[in-house]
Structures are given as structure tokens and as C-alpha cells.
Amino acid sequence: MRILLLGKNGQVGWELQRALSLLGDVVALDRHCAYTPYGELSGDLANLGGLRAAVRAVSPQLIVNAAAYTAVDKAESECKLAHAVNALACQLMAEEAKRLDAWLVHYSTDYVFNGTGSLPWKETDNVAPVNYYGATKLEGERLIQASSCKHLVFRTSWVYAARGNNFAKTMLRLAKDRSILNVIADQVGVPTGADLLADVAVAALRQAWHKPELGGIYHLAPSGETTWHDYARYVIQFARDHDEALAVEAVNPIATSEYPTPASRPLNSRLDTAKLRNTFALHLPDWQCGVTRMLKEVLNK
């Protein structure tokens, strides 16, 4: 199988390079031009002409998009760029997948919902993004669906990896320098490891490949739930238990309203994963399992 992976150096893309190699030959691209067996190609989703040329040069049986515009606050002002990357590029990839009779795997977000209530969101729940980032991701989903290409779209939340920056690393860095940390306590969600996102996508694709009717939108996150505040406390306690020298003395809970940002954030980021688990007979581990593994790698424990 010939596979085109976009966003190879992001957190999810890095893990997908490993996971997808079990399925076939992977041509992995990022925003920069790279020499490949199919010529000099670019996977810059903001350059739609270059992106279409890359897809047509590779002519893959599988397109996996792990790239996105994820600067949630900047998206409020960089509307054109966010829209091109998160929506128009999805339309292009879906059109090309349809033309090639290829599969398209894409990642989306809980930000397509308005974040109200306390129940986990189901795939069938009404969508109503509260910021422009969420609106562009929702449009990307809809453009993929409208193309009628074979697709798997995975909505997820609070993505992290040992590679690159993440919330846990930020908390550890701040905890070494500050005595008090104020962390938002009224946003609830599930930290999701990039390795889980990659491995589950491959496991689901292996089944859907032979049963195209299994395609569609799925929610993907570990089991359990937490707040950013409790997540921070978990990270700091783990570091202390492993003899890390930290200056922090208190981790105080604050409300979202006490930490204003250009873009609104949903308070309820819980995702109901029953459809994914039941359709593909998958077990999703507790969120602490992945975070612990990541922390061990980050702290070299």
C-alpha cells in the first residue's frame, strides 16, 4: 500500500510514521519541500496547489492528515490561514481521495461542540463551535463528508506527546521556578496521547479497509476525565514521587473567566467513545496510563 502522510513532524504525525509503516510504504511530508521517490514535494496545507500536486504525484491508496492549524487564539485574527489549512485543504484531500478511490484519515476536535453541560459528547450531538478554530475544524469535517470519499475522522481532545511542547511539560517547567501555580479548574476533558491516536487509527483502518461502511466520524480519547487543575497536580505529584526538585508549593484552582484569552474555550470537552469501542472492538485505557508513560520518558525515569 502507498500511503501519503501529512504533518509528519507534529506530535501525532511523528507517531503515525511508526504506526503506518506496518501497513505499507509511507511518504511523509511537512510544510517544507522534500525530495521523495516521486519528486520534490511539499505538504504545506496552506499551499493548495502544491498540496494537490503532491497527492497526484504520489497517487496513494491512503491519505492521512495529521497537520492542522492549531493556534486557537491566533485563529481569531489569522482567519484566512486557519480556514485554508483546516477547511479548504480537507476539501482538496477529500476530492483527491474520491478521485483515487483512496481512504482519507483525518483528525478533528471536541471544539466543534459548544462545551455546555456535563455529559460526554456523542457523534450525533449538535455541533456549535465557540471559536473560529473550532468552526474551521467543523467545516473541514463537513467538506470531507460532502465529498463522499472513504474516510475516518477522529475527534479528540487535549493532545500531548513526549515529543514537542505540551501542558505537562509546561507545568513541570513552571513548577521549578514558581512557588504558586494558578490552573483552570472548570474545563473538563481527557488528555489524549499522540501514540494512542496513531495506533487506534491504524487498528480501525485495518477493519474499515475491508468494510467501507465502517467509515465516518468517531470520538477517540482515553477513558476517565479530569480538569486542567487536577491534570497539573497529577503531573507535579508524579515528578515529586520521582525525586524531581520543584519550587512550587501550591497549585491553585481558578475559573476560566480569571484567565481571559482571545478565543473562548469549551468547558465540557468530554467525548463519548462508545461508537468507536463497539464498532472496532477496542479497549481504551485510562488517561493516567498514557500520561504516566509520557512523564517517564520526559523525566528519563
N, C-alpha and C positions, 0 to 999 in steps of 0.2 A: 504494500500500500504506500502511496506517495502522500505525504502529509505536509501542509503548509501551516506553520505556527507563527503567529504574530504576537509581538510583545515578549520576546524571548528573555529579556533581561529583567523583567518585572518579577515580583515575588511569585506569582502564580506561573508565569511563563518559564521561570527557571526550573520549577518543579515539573512542569509539563514536558520539558526537554527530556527529563529522565523517564517519566511515565509513558509518554507517547512512543518512545524508542522500542517498546515491546510490540507495537502494532505495525511498524514499518519504517521507511526512510523519512526522516524529518528534515525539512528545510526550514530553519528557524531564522526569523528576521526581527530586527528592531527598527527604530526610526532612521538609522543611518544606512547608507548604501553598503552592500556587502557582496563579495564575489561568491557565487554559488555555481554548481554544475549547470545551472540554467541561465547563467549570465549575471551581470551586476544588477542587483535588485534592492529595493527599499521597501520596508514595511511601515512607512510613515502613514498613519491613518488620516493625517491632515492633508496629505497629498493624494487626492483621489485618483488622479491619472496614473501616478506611479504605483499606487496600490493595485489598480486594475491590471496594469502591465505585469506586476509581479505574479498575480494569480494566474494570468493567462500563460506566462512563461513556464510556471511550474505545472499547471494543469493537474491539481491534486484531486485525490478521491476524498480527502478530508481537509477542511479548513478549520483551524482552532484559533479563536481570537481571545488572547489574554491581555490585549492592550486596551487602554481606555484613558479618557481624560478624567482624573480622579481628584483634582484640586477643587474640592467642594466650594470653598469660599471664593476662589478666583473665578469659578464658573459664572458667578453672578455678574461679573464685568467682562470676562472673556467669552461672551456668549457664542460668537461665531465659531471660535475654535472648538469649544466644548460640543457644539452642535455637529460640527463636521466629523469629529472623532467618534462621538458616542452615538450618533444617529445616521448621518449620511454614509459613513464608512460601513456601517452594518448593512445598510440597503445595498451598497455595492457588493459586499461579500455574499449577501444572500442571493442577489441576482446572478452572480457568477457561479455560486454553488448550484443553483437551479439549472443553469445552462449546462453545467458539467455533470449533473445528477450526482453531485457530491454532498457529503454531510457537512453541516456547519455547527460547531460547538462554540458557544458564547457565554460570557459571564455577565450577570446583571446584579441588582442590589435591592435590599429592603427599602431603599429610599424611594422606590416607586409608590410606597404607601404613605399615608399622612401621619402615621405614628401615634394615633389615638388609641385609647382602650388599653387592655392588659392581656388580651388573648393573642396567641401566636397567629400570624397572618397565613392564610391559605392561598393557594394559587388562584382560586376563584373569587377572592375578595376584591372589592372595588379598589382601584388604584387612584391616588390623588397626591402627587409629589408636592412637598412643601418647599423645594428649592429647585433652581434651574438644572443643577447636576442630575437630580432625580428625574426631572422632566425629559432631559436628553436621553437618559438610560431607558426610560419607558418608551420613548419614540423609537429607539433602536430595536427594542423588543418587538414593537408593533410592525416595524418595517420588515423584520425577519419573518414574522408570521404571515404578513401580507404577500411575501414572495412565494409562499407555498413550497419553499425548499425543505429538504430533510434537515431538521435541526434539533439540537438540545440546548436549551437556555437555562443556566443555573443561577438563580437569585441567591445571594449570600450576604453576610454581614461581618463587619469588624475583622477584616482580613489581616493576618500577620504572617511573618516567616522569620526564621533566624537570619536570613539574608535581607539586607536593606533596613530601612527605618520602620519602627512600629511603636505602638503605645507602650508596651512593656519596656523596651529599651529606653524610651524617653523617661519613664518613671524611675528606672534604675539610675539614669544619669542625673536626674534632678535630686533623687534621694541621697546622692553622695555629696551634694553641695548645699542643700537646703534643710532646715530643721522642720519646716512645715510645708505640706503639700495640700492644696485645695483641689479636689477632684469631683467632677459632676456625678451626682448620685441618683438622678431621676431619669436617666436614659437607661433602658434595659435592653440587652441583646445577648449575643453569643459570639465570643471570639472564635474565629474560624481559621485554621491553619491552611497555608497555601498547598502543603503536601496533601492534605485531605481533599481539597478542591481538585487537584490534579488526578489523584488516584480514583476518586469516585467518578469523575468524568470518563476516564478510560473504562472503568468497570461497567458503567451504564452504556457507553458506546458499544462495547462488545456485544451487549444484548440487543440494543436498538438496531445495530447494523443489519441483523437478520430479521428484525421485526420493526419496520419503519413506523408502524402505528404507535410505537412507544415514544416517538419524538414529541417534543413540546417543552413547556416551561415547568421547571421543578425548583423547589426550595431546598437548599443544601447548607446545613450548618450542623455542628455537633449538638449533642443533647445537653439539656440544662439551660440555665440562664444566669446572668449576672449584671451588675452595673459597672460603669467605669470606675467608680469608687472601690467597689469590692474587688474588681479585677486588679486595681493598683495595690490594694492591701495584700492580695494573694501573691503578687509578684514580689513585693518587698519582704513579706514573710519568708518566701522561698529563699530569697537572697540571704536573709539573716540566718536561716537554718543552715546555709552552706557557707557560713563564715565570711560573707561579704561585709566590708566596712562601710556602713551607711551613716550619714549625719542626721537623717530625718527622725524626728521624734513624734510627729503627729501627721496623720492623713485625714484631713477634714472633709466631710461631705458638703457639697454645695449644690444649688439648683442651677439648671441650665440658664435661667434668667440672670444669674450672677456672673455668667461668662458669655457676654454677647459676642456674636460672630456675624459677618456679613450674610451668611446663609443660615436659614433655620435648620434645625436638626430634629428628626422624629424622636419622640420619647419612647415609643414602643417599637423596637427592632426585632422582636421575637418572630421566628419563622417556623411554621408547622411543616415538618418534613415527612409526614405520613405518606404522601403520594410517592415520593422518591423511595422510601424504605420499602413500601409494599410492592411497588412496580418492579423494582430491581432486586428485591430480597437482600437489602443491605442493612448492616448494623452500623449505626453512627455512635462513636464513643463520646463520653463526657468531655466537655470543653477543657477541663483541667488536664486531661491526658496529653493533649497536644501542646498546651501552654507549658506544662512541665518539661516536656521533651525539648521544646524550643529554648526554655530557660537554661536547661542543662548544657545545650550547645552554646548559647550565648556566653554563659559563665564558665564554660570549659569544665563542667563538673561531671 
